[in-house]
């Protein structure tokens, strides 16, 4: 494996780690309705475990309301049960074929709990980025031992790896700060 390939693969993995953190943050309820809150809820649809986004259209016509409209009207019961069982802590209201999910205000205690959850998610993201850094450095040292690159090239590559690691961790921290502000906003 070439040095450039190692660095490209490392960048790709770090990017994916950042995307995972962003996606997890989007699923955290902040008192505002968002399709991301429910789109990954798994519904038992005719015996198959299917994500809600594949079974219905999801919209937010109001800031505190999510409207779910299953494409198959017979799936409405299963969708309603899945939303009720989810860890969102909301009660869906069924209106014929349409399921309305009102999003209540968050209490101060719940806000603090969510803050801890997002901090944990951010730390998992930082750990994932550091693991990618460790793997990249191991690959770089291995190809240097094999004589494919010089010691100077190895040093420069390790410096590049550290700079990329710092940049991605900084981005995760920025997303965390935005999400914390969003959660604590009343």
C-alpha positions as CSV (number, residue, x, y, z in Angstrom):
1,X,0.0,0.0,0.0
2,X,1.3,3.4,-1.0
3,X,1.7,6.3,1.5
4,X,-0.9,8.4,-0.5
5,X,-3.4,5.5,-0.3
6,X,-2.9,5.2,3.5
7,X,-3.6,8.9,3.9
8,X,-6.6,8.9,1.6
9,X,-8.1,5.9,3.4
10,X,-7.5,7.6,6.7
11,X,-9.2,10.7,5.6
12,X,-12.2,8.8,4.3
13,X,-12.6,6.9,7.6
14,X,-12.3,10.1,9.6
15,X,-14.9,11.7,7.4
16,X,-17.3,8.7,8.0
17,X,-16.7,9.0,11.8
18,X,-17.7,12.6,11.6
19,X,-20.8,11.8,9.5
20,X,-21.9,9.2,12.1
21,X,-21.6,11.7,14.9
22,X,-23.7,14.3,12.8
23,X,-26.3,11.6,12.1
24,X,-26.6,10.6,15.7
25,X,-26.9,14.2,16.8
26,X,-29.7,14.7,14.3
27,X,-31.7,11.9,16.0
28,X,-31.5,13.6,19.4
29,X,-34.7,15.4,20.3
30,X,-34.3,19.0,21.2
31,X,-37.9,20.1,21.6
32,X,-38.2,20.8,17.9
33,X,-39.8,18.4,15.4
34,X,-37.5,16.9,12.9
35,X,-38.0,13.9,10.5
36,X,-34.6,12.6,11.7
37,X,-36.2,11.8,15.1
38,X,-38.4,9.1,13.6
39,X,-37.0,8.1,10.2
40,X,-34.8,5.3,11.6
41,X,-37.5,3.7,13.9
42,X,-37.7,0.1,12.9
43,X,-41.3,-1.1,12.1
44,X,-42.4,-4.7,12.0
45,X,-44.0,-4.6,8.5
46,X,-45.4,-8.0,7.6
47,X,-42.7,-9.8,9.6
48,X,-39.8,-7.8,8.1
49,X,-38.0,-5.2,10.2
50,X,-38.2,-2.1,8.0
51,X,-37.1,1.5,8.7
52,X,-40.0,4.0,8.9
53,X,-38.5,6.2,6.2
54,X,-39.0,3.3,3.8
55,X,-42.7,2.9,4.7
56,X,-44.1,6.4,5.0
57,X,-43.6,10.1,4.2
58,X,-42.5,12.1,7.2
59,X,-43.0,15.8,7.4
60,X,-43.0,18.6,10.0
61,X,-45.8,21.0,9.2
62,X,-45.4,22.7,12.6
63,X,-42.3,23.3,14.8
64,X,-43.6,20.8,17.4
65,X,-45.4,18.2,15.2
66,X,-44.3,15.3,13.1
67,X,-46.8,13.9,10.6
68,X,-46.3,10.4,9.4
69,X,-48.3,9.1,6.4
70,X,-47.7,5.4,5.6
71,X,-47.9,4.6,1.9
72,X,-49.7,1.4,2.8
73,X,-52.7,2.3,4.9
74,X,-52.6,-1.2,6.5
75,X,-49.2,-0.4,8.0
76,X,-50.5,2.5,10.1
77,X,-51.1,0.2,13.2
78,X,-47.5,-1.2,13.0
79,X,-46.1,2.3,12.5
80,X,-48.0,3.7,15.5
81,X,-46.8,0.8,17.7
82,X,-43.2,1.3,16.6
83,X,-43.3,5.0,17.4
84,X,-44.9,4.2,20.8
85,X,-42.2,1.6,21.6
86,X,-39.3,3.9,20.5
87,X,-37.1,5.6,23.0
88,X,-38.5,9.0,22.0
89,X,-40.9,9.1,24.9
90,X,-43.8,10.5,22.8
91,X,-47.3,9.3,22.2
92,X,-48.5,9.2,18.6
93,X,-52.0,10.3,17.8
94,X,-53.7,8.4,15.0
95,X,-56.1,10.2,12.7
96,X,-57.3,7.6,10.2
97,X,-54.3,7.0,7.8
98,X,-52.2,9.8,9.3
99,X,-50.2,9.5,12.5
100,X,-49.4,12.8,14.3
101,X,-46.5,12.9,16.8
102,X,-46.6,15.9,19.0
103,X,-43.2,16.9,20.4
104,X,-43.5,18.2,24.0
105,X,-41.3,20.8,25.6
106,X,-38.2,19.4,27.3
107,X,-37.8,19.7,31.1
108,X,-34.6,21.0,32.6
109,X,-33.7,17.5,33.9
110,X,-34.3,16.0,30.5
111,X,-32.1,18.7,28.9
112,X,-29.2,17.8,31.2
113,X,-29.7,14.1,30.4
114,X,-29.7,14.7,26.6
115,X,-26.6,16.9,27.1
116,X,-24.8,13.9,28.7
117,X,-25.9,11.7,25.9
118,X,-24.6,14.0,23.2
119,X,-21.3,14.4,25.1
120,X,-21.0,10.6,25.1
121,X,-21.7,10.4,21.3
122,X,-19.1,13.1,20.7
123,X,-16.5,11.2,22.8
124,X,-17.3,8.0,20.8
125,X,-16.7,10.0,17.6
126,X,-13.3,11.4,18.9
127,X,-12.3,7.8,19.9
128,X,-13.2,6.6,16.5
129,X,-11.0,9.3,14.9
130,X,-8.1,8.5,17.2
131,X,-8.4,4.8,16.3
132,X,-8.2,5.7,12.6
133,X,-5.1,7.8,13.5
134,X,-3.5,4.8,15.3
135,X,-4.2,2.5,12.3
136,X,-2.7,5.0,9.8
137,X,0.4,5.5,11.9
138,X,0.9,1.7,12.2
139,X,0.6,1.4,8.4
140,X,3.1,4.2,7.9
141,X,5.6,2.6,10.3
142,X,5.1,-0.7,8.6
143,X,5.9,0.6,5.1
144,X,8.8,2.6,6.4
145,X,10.2,-0.7,8.0
146,X,9.7,-2.4,4.6
147,X,11.9,0.3,3.0
148,X,9.2,1.8,0.8
149,X,9.5,5.3,2.4
150,X,12.3,7.1,4.2
151,X,12.3,8.1,7.8
152,X,11.7,11.8,6.8
153,X,8.7,10.8,4.8
154,X,7.4,8.8,7.7
155,X,7.8,11.8,10.0
156,X,6.0,14.1,7.6
157,X,3.2,11.6,7.1
158,X,2.7,11.2,10.8
159,X,2.6,15.0,11.2
160,X,-0.1,15.1,8.4
161,X,-2.0,12.3,10.2
162,X,-2.0,14.3,13.5
163,X,-3.1,17.5,11.7
164,X,-6.0,15.7,10.1
165,X,-6.9,14.1,13.5
166,X,-6.9,17.5,15.2
167,X,-9.1,19.0,12.4
168,X,-11.7,16.2,12.6
169,X,-11.8,16.3,16.4
170,X,-12.2,20.1,16.3
171,X,-15.2,19.6,13.9
172,X,-16.8,17.1,16.2
173,X,-16.3,19.5,19.1
174,X,-17.9,22.3,17.0
175,X,-20.9,20.1,16.3
176,X,-21.1,19.2,20.0
177,X,-21.1,22.8,21.0
178,X,-24.0,23.6,18.5
179,X,-26.0,20.6,19.7
180,X,-25.5,21.5,23.4
181,X,-26.6,25.1,22.6
182,X,-29.7,23.7,20.8
183,X,-30.6,21.4,23.6
184,X,-30.2,24.0,26.4
185,X,-32.1,26.6,24.4
186,X,-35.6,27.1,25.9
